[in-house]
Amino acid sequence: MDARDALFLYLERENVTQSFLTSFVFFPTEAGAPAPRREDIVEWLSERLEGLPMLRDRVIRVPFDLAVPRLCRDVEFDIGRHLVFHDVADWSSLRDVVPELIARRMDPEHPQWRIHVAQGVRGVMGRSDSATVVMMQFHHSIADGQESVRVAKHLFSSVPTHVNVALSPAVESVPSAAALAVRAAVSVPWVLVRFLWSLRTIAVGKRRVREEIARGDYTRGRAHASFAAPFTGALGERRRFDCMFLSFPEVKKVRSALGDVTVNDIFLAIVSLGLSYYLSEREWSTPYSLGGTVPVSIRGLGPAKTARNQFVVCGVDLHTDVSDPIERVRLIHDSAVDSIAAAKSPGNMLIFSALASVPGFVFKKSVALIGRRQHSNPVTSFHTSISSVPKGSGDWRLGDAQAVGCFGVISLEGIAGVGHTIDTLDDSATINITVDPDLFPDVERYRELLEVAWNDIRTAASPVAAEASVQ
């Protein structure tokens, strides 16, 4: 296992499972046609899972996390252990089930993924006909968002891809805990030497970052203030979920009207404005603008090519202190461009590469210390997360049914009581909301306010588009 993937195992703690779930909503391609039967779904997924040997690997932790975990083939692999069917009648009931799924830790003796299926669900995406919903759950140590899309495209392709079993690597026997502990103990001196070297690498990276800024490769922008938002604090064990479905072509239309901004900037602005409305309605105040964390892919950039998680996290000013929606979109764009350029710079990439040399037991201890400090004083520069992974082109089929939309839920992290993910599939876009209800009450009202925010941005963009067409 790549050390950067292992970090997600070390980040787990009470009430944080480090798993995420992406769901695909299927409807029959012809009105009145029957939905896929249970046996058809099992056969379809089983046939395609044969072409994904990585999903048969289980994670073997080393005692005391003295060394990076190993991936070994699960000789007792059984698809029935990973396919779970749920009896859910409608969208409201499904919304109650979804957050419970990521709260349950997966069996460490087997591969860290599940596929949950709900059949005959009414009211999904506002439709009266019944949907088949397939929910893919992964532990973050075995997949990031883009890796999960690769798996989904394989599972929902009309033509399955097969793997030549004869060319597959031989199955390793799972070493005993004692053998793993002995090997790890012998390597501890070398692990510590690498760790000390990584500290030197981080120092070199910081020096390069200063040089990059001095050259004007990117700017730091204004320092984002740290403060305790009304919805930050120690995470409890409960989660709530909701989502807002919207037209992706409409989002792209607004982006085009505003010129030099991206689709992601529009989504960030919707969240920013929705949070402002939510704070105002509850009479909550903040001394400065809220900030958000935004994962950015670094595939092909170097230090994480062997990892299944190939992204860095950027901090973006959400400019919740700016009243004009269009100005807010453009300021968010500037903040995102600056933050992404900084995160992908050679200096910061060097710092990121050093994470692979931090021993698991050191990382876990550091996370625990940071967590205790944050819980006693929930001050942070970034108060929510907004992650976007476009699905791109694909068949998106399940037998004779077609996926027309998707939604998802994440495990909250740190002290943020609300997190967001953005899903896009063909003409459908979704803003997903996961909250700790003790920190962020009334997720349904917040979803309604996101809809208000989206309408306000569209309304504000209309005269801009009209002016551009005249010119």
HELIX and SHEET records of a PDB file:
HELIX    1   1 ALA A    3  TYR A   10  1                                   8    
HELIX    2   2 ARG A   38  LEU A   49  1                                  12    
HELIX    3   3 PRO A   53  ARG A   56  5                                   4    
HELIX    4   4 PRO A   63  ASP A   65  5                                   3    
HELIX    5   5 ILE A   79  ARG A   81  5                                   3    
HELIX    6   6 TRP A   91  ALA A  103  1                                  13    
HELIX    7   7 VAL A  124  GLY A  126  5                                   3    
HELIX    8   8 GLY A  145  LEU A  155  1                                  11    
HELIX    9   9 VAL A  165  LEU A  167  5                                   3    
HELIX   10  10 ALA A  177  ARG A  215  1                                  39    
HELIX   11  11 PHE A  248  LEU A  258  1                                  11    
HELIX   12  12 VAL A  263  GLU A  281  1                                  19    
HELIX   13  13 PRO A  325  ALA A  343  1                                  19    
HELIX   14  14 PRO A  346  ALA A  354  1                                   9    
HELIX   15  15 LEU A  355  SER A  357  5                                   3    
HELIX   16  16 GLY A  360  SER A  376  1                                  17    
HELIX   17  17 VAL A  443  VAL A  470  1                                  28    
SHEET    1   A 6 LEU A  83  HIS A  86  0                                        
SHEET    2   A 6 TRP A 113  VAL A 121  1                                        
SHEET    3   A 6 ALA A 131  HIS A 139 -1                                        
SHEET    4   A 6 SER A  19  PRO A  28 -1                                        
SHEET    5   A 6 ALA A 401  ILE A 410 -1                                        
SHEET    6   A 6 ARG A 397  LEU A 398 -1                                        
SHEET    1   B 2 ASP A  57  ILE A  60  0                                        
SHEET    2   B 2 ARG A  70  ARG A  73 -1                                        
SHEET    1   C 6 ARG A 240  SER A 247  0                                        
SHEET    2   C 6 SER A 428  VAL A 435 -1                                        
SHEET    3   C 6 VAL A 418  LEU A 425 -1                                        
SHEET    4   C 6 THR A 384  SER A 388  1                                        
SHEET    5   C 6 GLY A 291  SER A 297  1                                        
SHEET    6   C 6 PHE A 311  ASP A 317 -1                                        
END                                                                             
